[in-house]
């Protein structure tokens, strides 16, 4: 750990945790239902610079006559005019954001759950214990895993998490972070002295949340639709991708990094 160092981590998700319909039938894989749920974190070396750079790019695009009259570029639409959001931005806008992102120095880690496996776990939990598997339990477990090896790298950790609806769940998230720290200390016998703050926020408030949104969208496009061109643009900045339900080779799942680069051919099919 470097004395006096602060780290800024920006956290968001892709996909959803919808598993069943009202009749209790598994709907994963149906049209409009995602096959994967992802949670990602971007470590940004200069969050203020990233925020300024994204705002500058958005101002340039809004002033471009080419986009005049485009609904998503109008302030009342609460879309691109407010902040970048990969699923809502025009293809031309996405291209410009993808040009900028490599300059911001993000280091990204993502953990992935396969929803078919989640659905089976939910059914087993209910059958054995008579309890439902709740969304926040899945989310907080992934937070714990995602931060297991990150919290010892600085004296002060600032974690900014994209708001999920109106629920802040600060206490539950803090507990997940504390468990991540405890797991690291138990594994390596190291007593961490770092301090951690957690702040839920909207993407318009922090450019770092827009950064992680784009990285997740690129990875989601690869996993859900087999489209790799967006991921390939950003792949050098993905430091670790944990596909924890792909246990074809390891019980802990498949980990992709520089030592095992992710390609479309390596991904286990969603229904496989």
C-alpha positions in Angstrom: 0.0 0.0 0.0 1.3 3.5 -0.9 1.1 6.0 2.0 -1.6 8.6 1.5 -2.9 7.0 -1.7 -6.6 7.2 -2.5 -8.5 4.9 -4.9 -11.7 5.7 -6.6 -13.9 2.8 -7.7 -17.0 3.2 -9.8 -19.6 0.3 -9.7 -22.5 -0.5 -12.0 -24.4 -3.5 -13.3 -25.6 -4.9 -16.6 -28.5 -7.2 -17.2 -31.0 -7.9 -14.4 -31.9 -10.5 -11.8 -35.3 -11.4 -13.2 -35.5 -15.2 -13.1 -39.2 -16.2 -13.0 -42.6 -15.1 -14.2 -45.7 -14.7 -11.9 -46.4 -18.4 -12.2 -42.9 -19.3 -11.0 -41.7 -20.5 -14.4 -38.1 -19.8 -15.4 -38.0 -17.2 -18.1 -34.3 -16.8 -18.6 -33.5 -16.9 -22.3 -37.0 -15.7 -23.3 -37.2 -12.7 -25.6 -36.4 -9.5 -23.7 -34.9 -11.3 -20.7 -31.1 -11.3 -20.2 -29.1 -14.5 -19.8 -26.5 -12.9 -17.6 -26.2 -10.5 -14.7 -22.9 -8.6 -14.4 -21.4 -6.3 -11.8 -18.4 -4.3 -12.7 -15.9 -1.8 -11.1 -13.7 0.7 -12.8 -10.6 1.9 -11.1 -10.0 5.4 -12.4 -6.6 7.2 -11.8 -8.1 10.7 -12.3 -11.9 10.7 -11.8 -12.1 14.5 -12.1 -10.3 14.5 -15.5 -12.6 11.7 -16.7 -15.7 13.7 -15.7 -14.4 16.8 -17.4 -13.4 15.0 -20.6 -16.8 13.3 -20.9 -18.6 16.6 -20.3 -16.5 18.3 -22.9 -17.2 15.6 -25.5 -20.9 15.7 -24.8 -21.0 19.5 -25.2 -19.2 19.2 -28.5 -21.8 16.6 -29.7 -24.7 18.6 -28.5 -23.4 21.6 -30.4 -22.9 19.6 -33.6 -25.6 20.5 -36.2 -25.6 16.8 -37.3 -27.5 16.0 -34.0 -29.9 18.9 -34.1 -33.4 17.8 -33.4 -32.5 14.3 -32.3 -34.9 13.4 -29.4 -32.3 11.7 -27.2 -30.1 14.8 -27.5 -32.7 17.1 -25.9 -32.5 17.9 -22.2 -36.1 17.0 -21.5 -35.5 13.4 -22.7 -33.0 12.9 -19.8 -30.7 10.9 -22.0 -27.5 11.9 -23.8 -28.0 15.6 -23.1 -27.7 14.7 -19.4 -25.0 12.0 -19.5 -23.7 9.2 -21.6 -25.5 5.9 -21.3 -24.5 3.2 -23.8 -27.9 1.6 -24.2 -29.6 5.0 -25.0 -26.9 6.8 -27.0 -27.0 6.9 -30.8 -24.4 4.7 -32.6 -22.6 7.9 -33.7 -22.4 9.0 -30.1 -21.2 5.6 -28.9 -18.3 5.7 -31.5 -17.1 9.0 -30.1 -17.3 7.8 -26.5 -15.4 4.6 -27.5 -12.7 6.8 -29.0 -12.3 8.7 -25.7 -12.5 5.8 -23.2 -9.0 4.4 -23.7 -7.5 7.8 -22.8 -9.0 7.7 -19.3 -6.8 4.9 -18.0 -9.6 2.8 -16.4 -8.8 -0.6 -15.0 -11.9 -2.7 -15.1 -13.0 -5.9 -13.3 -16.3 -7.7 -13.8 -18.0 -10.6 -12.2 -20.7 -12.5 -14.1 -23.6 -14.7 -12.9 -25.4 -17.0 -15.4 -29.1 -16.6 -14.7 -30.0 -20.3 -15.5 -27.7 -21.3 -12.6 -29.1 -18.5 -10.4 -32.6 -19.8 -11.1 -31.6 -23.3 -10.1 -30.0 -22.0 -6.9 -33.2 -20.0 -6.1 -35.3 -23.1 -6.5 -33.0 -25.2 -4.4 -32.9 -22.5 -1.6 -36.7 -22.3 -1.5 -37.1 -26.1 -1.5 -34.5 -26.6 1.2 -35.0 -23.6 3.5 -38.4 -22.3 2.4 -36.8 -18.9 1.6 -36.6 -16.9 -1.6 -33.3 -15.9 -3.1 -33.6 -12.1 -3.0 -32.1 -9.6 -5.5 -30.0 -7.8 -2.9 -28.5 -11.1 -1.7 -27.2 -11.8 -5.2 -26.0 -8.2 -5.6 -24.2 -8.0 -2.3 -22.5 -11.4 -2.8 -21.0 -10.1 -6.0 -19.9 -6.9 -4.3 -18.1 -9.0 -1.7 -16.3 -11.1 -4.4 -15.5 -8.1 -6.7 -13.7 -6.2 -3.9 -12.0 -9.1 -2.2 -8.6 -8.1 -3.6 -9.0 -4.4 -4.1 -9.4 -2.8 -0.7 -5.8 -3.2 0.4 -4.3 -1.0 -2.3 -4.8 2.4 -0.8 -5.2 4.2 2.5 -8.6 5.6 1.4 -11.1 3.8 -0.8 -13.9 5.8 -2.4 -16.6 3.5 -3.8 -19.2 5.2 -5.9 -22.1 2.9 -6.8 -24.8 3.6 -9.4 -28.1 4.0 -7.7 -30.5 1.1 -8.1 -34.0 2.7 -8.2 -34.8 4.5 -4.9 -33.0 2.0 -2.6 -29.6 3.0 -1.2 -29.0 -0.1 0.9 -25.9 1.5 2.3 -25.8 -0.8 5.4 -26.0 -4.0 3.3 -23.4 -2.8 0.9 -21.0 -1.7 3.7 -21.4 -5.2 5.2 -20.5 -6.7 1.9 -17.4 -4.6 1.7 -16.5 -5.5 5.3 -16.8 -9.2 4.4 -14.6 -8.7 1.3 -11.9 -7.1 3.5 -12.2 -9.9 6.1 -11.8 -12.5 3.4 -8.7 -10.9 2.1 -7.1 -10.6 5.5 -8.0 -14.2 6.4 -6.5 -15.5 3.1 -3.2 -13.5 3.2 -2.8 -12.9 6.9 -2.6 -9.1 6.3 -4.3 -6.6 8.6 -5.6 -3.8 6.3 -5.7 -0.2 7.7 -7.5 1.3 4.8 -10.7 3.4 5.2 -13.6 2.9 2.8 -16.5 5.2 2.0 -19.5 4.2 -0.1 -21.6 6.7 -2.0 -24.6 5.9 -4.2 -24.9 8.3 -7.1 -26.4 9.0 -10.5 -24.2 8.7 -13.6 -24.7 12.4 -14.3 -22.9 13.2 -11.1 -19.8 11.1 -11.8 -18.2 10.5 -15.2 -16.7 7.3 -13.7 -20.2 5.8 -13.6 -20.6 6.5 -17.3 -17.2 4.9 -17.9 -18.1 1.6 -16.2 -21.5 1.7 -17.9 -19.8 1.6 -21.3 -17.4 -1.1 -20.4 -20.2 -3.3 -19.1 -22.3 -2.6 -22.2 -19.4 -3.7 -24.4 -19.0 -6.9 -22.4 -22.7 -7.6 -22.3 -22.9 -7.2 -26.1 -20.3 -9.9 -26.4 -21.9 -12.3 -23.9 -25.6 -11.7 -24.9 -25.3 -11.2 -28.6 -21.9 -12.4 -29.6 -20.9 -9.0 -30.9 -17.2 -8.5 -30.1 -16.2 -5.3 -31.8 -17.0 -3.1 -28.9 -15.3 -5.3 -26.4 -12.2 -5.6 -28.6 -11.8 -1.8 -28.5 -11.6 -1.8 -24.7 -10.2 -5.3 -24.0 -6.8 -4.1 -22.9 -8.4 -2.3 -19.9 -10.3 -5.3 -18.6 -8.0 -6.5 -15.9 -10.1 -9.4 -14.7 -13.4 -11.0 -15.9 -14.9 -13.7 -13.6 -17.4 -15.9 -15.2 -18.1 -17.8 -11.9 -20.8 -20.2 -13.3 -18.7 -21.5 -16.1 -17.2 -24.5 -14.3 -16.1 -26.5 -17.3 -12.5 -26.3 -16.2 -12.5 -25.0 -12.6 -14.9 -25.2 -9.7 -14.5 -21.5 -9.0 -15.4 -20.6 -12.6 -13.5 -19.2 -15.6 -11.3 -16.2 -15.0 -10.1 -14.1 -18.0 -7.1 -11.8 -17.8 -3.9 -11.0 -19.7 -2.9 -14.6 -19.0 -6.2 -16.0 -20.4 -7.6 -13.3 -22.8 -11.4 -13.4 -23.4 -12.6 -14.2 -26.9 -16.1 -14.9 -28.2 -15.0 -18.5 -28.9 -14.1 -19.2 -25.2 -17.5 -18.2 -23.8 -19.7 -21.0 -22.7 -23.1 -20.7 -24.4 -25.8 -19.3 -22.2 -27.9 -22.5 -22.5 -24.9 -24.8 -22.3 
